[in-house]
Amino acid sequence: MNPGTPEFALIDRHFTRATRRADVVLGVGDDGALLQPPAGSWLVLTTDTMVCGTHFLPTDDPEALGHKLVAVNLSDLAAMGADPAWLTLALTLPEIDHDWLAAFASGLFGLADAVGAELVGGDVTRGPLTLTLQAAGTVPAGMALRRDGARPGDGVYVSGTLGDAALALALRLAGATVPAPLAARLDRPSARLALGRALRGQASAAIDVSDGLLADLGHLCARSGVGAEIDLPRLPRSEAFLAAARGELDGDKPLNGGDDYELCFTLPAGQADAVSALIQAGGCPITHIGQISAAPGVRCRDAAGRLIAPSREGFDHFTTERPT
């Protein structure tokens, strides 16, 4: 293909930069990237796609979309205990809008640079607006966090607070004012990379909370062949959430709202005293919310200890209504 075509001009203008990492032998501009992973490490790969009308609104800020596309992938790396290294980007665009692309690239590179990750390749095509990023990271061999190590008796913990992003989206769709702290959780999430590193050799299992705590903890339990019991009053809610929640807009959002990008993990009973050190190393609050059990399934208990049935189990692409 002619390098002077609009596609290649777009790539050169918005996504081609000088190599910044010593382990990038060859980056953007060739048929593939050449990378040199560090000795004694495992390579961790993850991919996320954001589709207009499913994951974001057509009017959303492109700079925030660039940030979020990187952040959701970093959250997966954090859940594996990995250090971010390289990114590849696939863009499907209905048309070329250089102002939109400049803002999107600013958000993408802003977060990528902050965590030391480098864009090393990708693709651009025409069609309905769709954003796909693959992130690669490294973790010391044998030290990766996984979903399949939880055992009965382990404690269940979660970082940060839950439900902020889901409440922000509900308020936005209702035409209500969204408090800035809630909007930031929806539009510009942060990945718990430091906590993921600190959990190496500590957590028996881990997962990032992206589709809702109930759904994602269920995935962890299924992979581990166990179940869990969650105490709903323990679920951490932010002050902004408590101030803005109003009846039907609150609902089960801390339990099954999406876009939290916190880490849910399990610790063996003998390691519960490690939580203080994990809070310091991870730079975020950590809350003990329940226990792993032998019986399959995730069960929820209210303040009186009664089992309750949530209204739904989290986000699913083929059952959950789209935001538009």
Sequence and secondary structure as in RCSB ss.txt:
>XXXX:A:sequence
MNPGTPEFALIDRHFTRATRRADVVLGVGDDGALLQPPAGSWLVLTTDTMVCGTHFLPTDDPEALGHKLVAVNLS
DLAAMGADPAWLTLALTLPEIDHDWLAAFASGLFGLADAVGAELVGGDVTRGPLTLTLQAAGTVPAGMALRRDGA
RPGDGVYVSGTLGDAALALALRLAGATVPAPLAARLDRPSARLALGRALRGQASAAIDVSDGLLADLGHLCARSG
VGAEIDLPRLPRSEAFLAAARGELDGDKPLNGGDDYELCFTLPAGQADAVSALIQAGGCPITHIGQISAAPGVRC
RDAAGRLIAPSREGFDHFTTERPT
>XXXX:A:secstr
  TTSHHHHHHHHHH      TTEEE TTSSS EE   TTEEEEEEEEEEEBTTTB TTS HHHHHHHHHHHHHH
HHHHTT EEEEEEEEEEESS  HHHHHHHHHHHHHHHHHHT EEEEEEEEESS EEEEEEEEEEETT    SS  
 TT EEEEES SSHHHHHHHHHHTT    HHHHHHHHS    HHHHHHTTTT SEEEEESS HHHHHHHHHHHHT
 EEEEEGGGS   HHHHHH  GGGTTTHHHH S   EEEEEE GGGGGGHHHHHHHHTS EEEEEEEESSSEEEE
E TTS EE  S  S  TTTS    
